[in-house]
Amino acid sequence: MSEMRLHDTNGNRLYLNAEERAAFLAVARRKPARDRTLCETLLFTGCRPSEMLEITPARVDLSGGTIAIRSLKKRKDASGRNKIVYRSVPVPPDYLDTLNTAHGIREAQKSRKQAATPIWPLSRVRVWQIVKGIMIEAGIPDAPHRSPKGLRHGFGINATVNGIPLHMLQKWMGHAQLSTTAIYADAVGKEEQDIAARMWG
């Protein structure tokens, strides 16, 4: 398995920085409800597109302020069988309000069938196209980080810059090993300056 990195072999950033995340969110919020909530979900949970496509109304806890995401990286239990792992990720209240209004989450939760139906019935390719189109409109440069993976890495960087403990970030991102999450502690550039500023006072 290849090692997870924050830069490619040419030194290009693989994550969206704070300004790019803000620009992406601003453009996404002008889009139709489906595309807006799709983008906000990736931005606020750090999940993979394939994980997002599995989210159903039943996994949205409106009162608890979390979304349960099934980790799709294969894990084995003690007997060597694949095990199913869910992680609960806290999300902003205004995002949950938008999600509920746009997709009728609370109403869907009253029906077993509707509660188990994915919120976004799309392909991974279509998600990628939507995200990339919004990133282009947001002025994000044509570089390796202009992708859904760049959003995921941006979530990790943003959490680290804002002082989220690595063990908590590990849980939110669904990493099996803390060593994988630790790459976000190697944040650079403006992100590293923000971390250093806490030391400078």
ABEGO torsion letter per residue (X at the ends): XBBBBABBAAGBBABBBAAAAAAAAAAAAABBAAAAAAAAAAAAAGBBAAAAAABBAAABBAAAGBBBBBBABBBBBAAGBBBBBBBBBBBBAAAAAAAAAAAGAAAAAABAAAAABBABBBBAAAAAAAAAAAAAAAGBBBBAABBAAAAAAAAAAAAAAAGBBAAAAAAAAGBABAAAAAAAAABBEAAAAAAAAAAAX
